Amino acid sequence: KAVARGVPDVDRALGKRVLDTHHFYLEKLKGYPKCFQCVRITQPDLQSPFDIAHLLIGNDVFFAVVDEPDLIHELLAVVTDTYIAFRRKVEPLLTDRAGDDAVYLHGCLFGGTVLVKDDTAIINLSQEMHRLFSKAWNDRIFEAFGGGSMHYCGPSRTWAREAVECPWLR
């Protein structure tokens, strides 16, 4: 039912709380010009579409990619569209830019304007499954924002280089 409803209203529930928090930070920092120049308001801790699917479904997502791949792709489409809509909504509240093609996040500089965190997918899926259920959706996000970076925690995979090849990856 949730998939059929499509992209939820990002101005409600947790989305509203995150947006309100970003508004609060922005307004408070404006009163302190020197701090405003140095303290970065960055994107929320957005995960990759597959990681979000894992958070929604739990470990059953690993069975579902085999047993119900069409449903998972429908879910990933909605999650990706929601990610893009929410990230665009929060964009005016961010002070994370470092020039035209990089952002500050977690004390580092990342190329592009968005950071996708692909922890669950790249660590737990095979190369083929990652290509089918994560990479394409991550690439849609990178394209939507004119480029970005990807992060994942955990051991390196021999095939990870292929997983991150994308004309939009910075």
Salt bridges, closest charged atoms under 4 A:
ASP11 OD2 - LYS89 NZ 3.26
ASP20 OD2 - LYS16 NZ 2.72
GLU27 OE2 - LYS30 NZ 3.73
ASP45 OD1 - LYS117 NZ 2.46
ASP81 OD1 - ARG140 NH2 2.46
GLU91 OE1 - ARG87 NH1 2.33
GLU91 OE2 - ARG97 NH2 3.32
ASP96 OD2 - ARG87 NH2 3.98
ASP101 OD2 - ARG170 NE 3.66
ASP118 OD2 - HIS130 NE2 2.62
ASP139 OD2 - LYS135 NZ 2.73
GLU162 OE2 - ARG131 NE 3.33
